[in-house]
Amino acid sequence: MLIIGLAGGIASGKSYVAAEFGRLGAAVIDADRLGHEVLRNADVRDELVAEFGGEILDERGEIDRRALARLVFADSLAAQTRLGRLERISHPRIEALVRQRLDDFRAAGYPAVVVDAAVMFKSGWNRWCDRIVFVECSQETRIRRAEARGWTRRELLDREARQTPLAEKRARATDLVDNDDQPSAPLADQVRQLWAKWGLDAEKYRKVREML
């Protein structure tokens, strides 16, 4: 089973690239969604409240992810420390879920699995990947897309400052796709070209996927 890691900036379109690979027959692991799942665990919630206080809870007593993000992604040394504490609590649990998904998909006979994780390099999960695809997209395009989702420019820049630098992600990638406003080729075509380059037959694996 080929393991494909995705890298790129916030709002670069990694989820769209993952979806295109999914249409060709790959399974997809969205680490952000697994992180949301982890935050719903009672033991994690209790640990985080002990670390950061009840201000991170919403009216239902669940973790308010926006409130937590404001604490850990602010532009301050204190926020960096808080982010480190959050990662020590959450990352091992997320990693365990990613590993389990990889085992499950391998056992199910998937030809490839895409791991979409903003912390790909920071967490060291790139060591599991056979290929790393960097999603190219200009900062201004990404900011515009993020603002359309309700983010501010400052939120994007502050959060991205806590991630592996984009230049390093790009340098460590094995492949690249262009997902800017006017890409060199349609995104679906670029993904299909990579799939073929890696020796994966789209039609064959689409049929396999339909059988699973």
ZALO-607379 format. One record per residue (C-alpha): residue number from 1; residue in one letter; x, y, z. Coordinates in nm, 3 decimals. Layout:
N
<NUM; A; <X; Y; Z>>,
...
REM end
This chain:
212
<1; M; <0.000; 0.000; 0.000>>,
<2; L; <0.137; 0.338; -0.105>>,
<3; I; <0.120; 0.601; 0.170>>,
<4; I; <0.087; 0.956; 0.038>>,
<5; G; <0.140; 1.251; 0.270>>,
<6; L; <-0.003; 1.592; 0.186>>,
<7; A; <0.177; 1.916; 0.273>>,
<8; G; <0.106; 2.281; 0.207>>,
<9; G; <-0.013; 2.603; 0.363>>,
<10; I; <-0.344; 2.666; 0.533>>,
<11; A; <-0.626; 2.692; 0.276>>,
<12; S; <-0.399; 2.567; -0.001>>,
<13; G; <-0.657; 2.303; -0.090>>,
<14; K; <-0.509; 1.986; 0.060>>,
<15; S; <-0.855; 1.848; 0.128>>,
<16; Y; <-0.948; 1.891; -0.239>>,
<17; V; <-0.632; 1.709; -0.344>>,
<18; A; <-0.712; 1.431; -0.096>>,
<19; A; <-1.063; 1.405; -0.242>>,
<20; E; <-0.923; 1.372; -0.595>>,
<21; F; <-0.698; 1.088; -0.482>>,
<22; G; <-1.003; 0.935; -0.313>>,
<23; R; <-1.191; 0.936; -0.643>>,
<24; L; <-0.910; 0.732; -0.795>>,
<25; G; <-0.932; 0.468; -0.521>>,
<26; A; <-0.720; 0.590; -0.231>>,
<27; A; <-0.839; 0.589; 0.127>>,
<28; V; <-0.808; 0.925; 0.305>>,
<29; I; <-0.702; 1.000; 0.663>>,
<30; D; <-0.790; 1.354; 0.773>>,
<31; A; <-0.577; 1.418; 1.082>>,
<32; D; <-0.769; 1.737; 1.162>>,
<33; R; <-1.091; 1.540; 1.191>>,
<34; L; <-0.916; 1.285; 1.410>>,
<35; G; <-0.800; 1.576; 1.625>>,
<36; H; <-1.162; 1.685; 1.666>>,
<37; E; <-1.247; 1.328; 1.765>>,
<38; V; <-0.970; 1.329; 2.025>>,
<39; L; <-1.095; 1.658; 2.174>>,
<40; R; <-1.434; 1.494; 2.234>>,
<41; N; <-1.275; 1.232; 2.461>>,
<42; A; <-1.364; 1.297; 2.825>>,
<43; D; <-1.012; 1.226; 2.950>>,
<44; V; <-0.861; 1.468; 2.701>>,
<45; R; <-1.118; 1.734; 2.789>>,
<46; D; <-1.038; 1.695; 3.157>>,
<47; E; <-0.663; 1.720; 3.096>>,
<48; L; <-0.705; 2.032; 2.885>>,
<49; V; <-0.932; 2.200; 3.140>>,
<50; A; <-0.673; 2.124; 3.407>>,
<51; E; <-0.409; 2.288; 3.185>>,
<52; F; <-0.600; 2.586; 3.048>>,
<53; G; <-0.908; 2.638; 3.265>>,
<54; G; <-1.280; 2.627; 3.204>>,
<55; E; <-1.269; 2.914; 2.953>>,
<56; I; <-1.199; 2.660; 2.678>>,
<57; L; <-1.539; 2.493; 2.726>>,
<58; D; <-1.855; 2.584; 2.540>>,
<59; E; <-2.204; 2.604; 2.687>>,
<60; R; <-2.243; 2.224; 2.657>>,
<61; G; <-1.923; 2.157; 2.849>>,
<62; E; <-1.732; 2.046; 2.539>>,
<63; I; <-1.401; 2.186; 2.412>>,
<64; D; <-1.454; 2.511; 2.222>>,
<65; R; <-1.192; 2.474; 1.949>>,
<66; R; <-1.195; 2.842; 1.855>>,
<67; A; <-1.137; 2.944; 2.217>>,
<68; L; <-0.857; 2.689; 2.246>>,
<69; A; <-0.703; 2.813; 1.921>>,
<70; R; <-0.700; 3.171; 2.049>>,
<71; L; <-0.497; 3.055; 2.348>>,
<72; V; <-0.238; 2.850; 2.161>>,
<73; F; <-0.195; 3.033; 1.830>>,
<74; A; <-0.158; 3.392; 1.953>>,
<75; D; <0.164; 3.574; 1.868>>,
<76; S; <0.336; 3.539; 2.206>>,
<77; L; <0.585; 3.321; 2.389>>,
<78; A; <0.313; 3.220; 2.634>>,
<79; A; <0.101; 3.092; 2.345>>,
<80; Q; <0.394; 2.888; 2.213>>,
<81; T; <0.426; 2.724; 2.553>>,
<82; R; <0.054; 2.651; 2.564>>,
<83; L; <0.068; 2.500; 2.215>>,
<84; G; <0.345; 2.267; 2.327>>,
<85; R; <0.133; 2.154; 2.620>>,
<86; L; <-0.166; 2.095; 2.393>>,
<87; E; <0.045; 1.891; 2.150>>,
<88; R; <0.186; 1.674; 2.429>>,
<89; I; <-0.168; 1.582; 2.528>>,
<90; S; <-0.329; 1.544; 2.186>>,
<91; H; <-0.063; 1.432; 1.937>>,
<92; P; <0.006; 1.085; 2.083>>,
<93; R; <-0.365; 1.009; 2.074>>,
<94; I; <-0.405; 1.139; 1.719>>,
<95; E; <-0.100; 0.938; 1.609>>,
<96; A; <-0.251; 0.622; 1.757>>,
<97; L; <-0.568; 0.680; 1.552>>,
<98; V; <-0.369; 0.746; 1.233>>,
<99; R; <-0.171; 0.425; 1.284>>,
<100; Q; <-0.491; 0.228; 1.340>>,
<101; R; <-0.647; 0.370; 1.023>>,
<102; L; <-0.335; 0.278; 0.825>>,
<103; D; <-0.351; -0.078; 0.956>>,
<104; D; <-0.723; -0.101; 0.878>>,
<105; F; <-0.685; 0.028; 0.522>>,
<106; R; <-0.388; -0.199; 0.456>>,
<107; A; <-0.587; -0.499; 0.576>>,
<108; A; <-0.882; -0.393; 0.358>>,
<109; G; <-0.665; -0.401; 0.048>>,
<110; Y; <-0.655; -0.034; -0.047>>,
<111; P; <-0.384; 0.043; -0.304>>,
<112; A; <-0.300; 0.378; -0.146>>,
<113; V; <-0.388; 0.597; 0.150>>,
<114; V; <-0.359; 0.975; 0.174>>,
<115; V; <-0.259; 1.129; 0.507>>,
<116; D; <-0.374; 1.492; 0.525>>,
<117; A; <-0.206; 1.645; 0.831>>,
<118; A; <-0.097; 2.003; 0.892>>,
<119; V; <0.159; 1.871; 1.143>>,
<120; M; <0.301; 1.613; 0.901>>,
<121; F; <0.665; 1.713; 0.952>>,
<122; K; <0.633; 1.860; 1.300>>,
<123; S; <0.496; 1.531; 1.430>>,
<124; G; <0.735; 1.316; 1.228>>,
<125; W; <0.453; 1.133; 1.049>>,
<126; N; <0.629; 1.192; 0.718>>,
<127; R; <0.850; 0.894; 0.809>>,
<128; W; <0.557; 0.665; 0.727>>,
<129; C; <0.503; 0.814; 0.381>>,
<130; D; <0.630; 0.681; 0.050>>,
<131; R; <0.547; 1.009; -0.126>>,
<132; I; <0.490; 1.364; 0.000>>,
<133; V; <0.279; 1.588; -0.224>>,
<134; F; <0.315; 1.962; -0.171>>,
<135; V; <0.011; 2.170; -0.269>>,
<136; E; <0.138; 2.493; -0.423>>,
<137; C; <-0.073; 2.805; -0.364>>,
<138; S; <0.015; 3.171; -0.318>>,
<139; Q; <-0.027; 3.334; 0.022>>,
<140; E; <-0.276; 3.592; -0.104>>,
<141; T; <-0.496; 3.324; -0.257>>,
<142; R; <-0.485; 3.124; 0.064>>,
<143; I; <-0.571; 3.429; 0.275>>,
<144; R; <-0.866; 3.507; 0.049>>,
<145; R; <-0.993; 3.150; 0.077>>,
<146; A; <-0.947; 3.151; 0.455>>,
<147; E; <-1.135; 3.479; 0.490>>,
<148; A; <-1.423; 3.324; 0.294>>,
<149; R; <-1.436; 3.058; 0.569>>,
<150; G; <-1.456; 3.320; 0.842>>,
<151; W; <-1.088; 3.342; 0.933>>,
<152; T; <-0.897; 3.668; 0.956>>,
<153; R; <-0.564; 3.730; 0.786>>,
<154; R; <-0.403; 3.753; 1.132>>,
<155; E; <-0.545; 3.417; 1.239>>,
<156; L; <-0.399; 3.246; 0.933>>,
<157; L; <-0.058; 3.405; 0.971>>,
<158; D; <-0.039; 3.338; 1.346>>,
<159; R; <-0.139; 2.975; 1.307>>,
<160; E; <0.091; 2.916; 1.012>>,
<161; A; <0.381; 3.062; 1.210>>,
<162; R; <0.348; 2.764; 1.447>>,
<163; Q; <0.382; 2.513; 1.164>>,
<164; T; <0.682; 2.388; 0.969>>,
<165; P; <0.788; 2.670; 0.730>>,
<166; L; <0.636; 2.636; 0.384>>,
<167; A; <0.977; 2.648; 0.217>>,
<168; E; <1.086; 2.348; 0.423>>,
<169; K; <0.766; 2.157; 0.344>>,
<170; R; <0.815; 2.222; -0.025>>,
<171; A; <1.181; 2.120; -0.014>>,
<172; R; <1.101; 1.793; 0.163>>,
<173; A; <0.818; 1.698; -0.073>>,
<174; T; <0.866; 1.443; -0.349>>,
<175; D; <0.592; 1.577; -0.575>>,
<176; L; <0.402; 1.902; -0.635>>,
<177; V; <0.055; 2.003; -0.753>>,
<178; D; <-0.055; 2.358; -0.832>>,
<179; N; <-0.383; 2.467; -0.674>>,
<180; D; <-0.364; 2.844; -0.715>>,
<181; D; <-0.645; 3.038; -0.880>>,
<182; Q; <-0.502; 2.972; -1.226>>,
<183; P; <-0.312; 2.643; -1.200>>,
<184; S; <-0.092; 2.515; -1.478>>,
<185; A; <-0.337; 2.226; -1.529>>,
<186; P; <-0.670; 2.135; -1.369>>,
<187; L; <-0.617; 1.983; -1.026>>,
<188; A; <-0.785; 1.653; -1.115>>,
<189; D; <-0.552; 1.611; -1.413>>,
<190; Q; <-0.244; 1.676; -1.200>>,
<191; V; <-0.354; 1.417; -0.945>>,
<192; R; <-0.427; 1.159; -1.214>>,
<193; Q; <-0.081; 1.217; -1.360>>,
<194; L; <0.080; 1.145; -1.023>>,
<195; W; <-0.136; 0.836; -0.976>>,
<196; A; <-0.023; 0.704; -1.314>>,
<197; K; <0.341; 0.799; -1.250>>,
<198; W; <0.335; 0.590; -0.933>>,
<199; G; <0.212; 0.290; -1.131>>,
<200; L; <-0.145; 0.290; -1.001>>,
<201; D; <-0.422; 0.207; -1.248>>,
<202; A; <-0.714; 0.444; -1.187>>,
<203; E; <-0.985; 0.228; -1.345>>,
<204; K; <-0.865; -0.091; -1.178>>,
<205; Y; <-0.854; 0.063; -0.832>>,
<206; R; <-1.181; 0.248; -0.873>>,
<207; K; <-1.343; -0.093; -0.916>>,
<208; V; <-1.157; -0.229; -0.614>>,
<209; R; <-1.276; 0.069; -0.410>>,
<210; E; <-1.637; 0.006; -0.513>>,
<211; M; <-1.610; -0.351; -0.388>>,
<212; L; <-1.484; -0.254; -0.042>>,
REM end
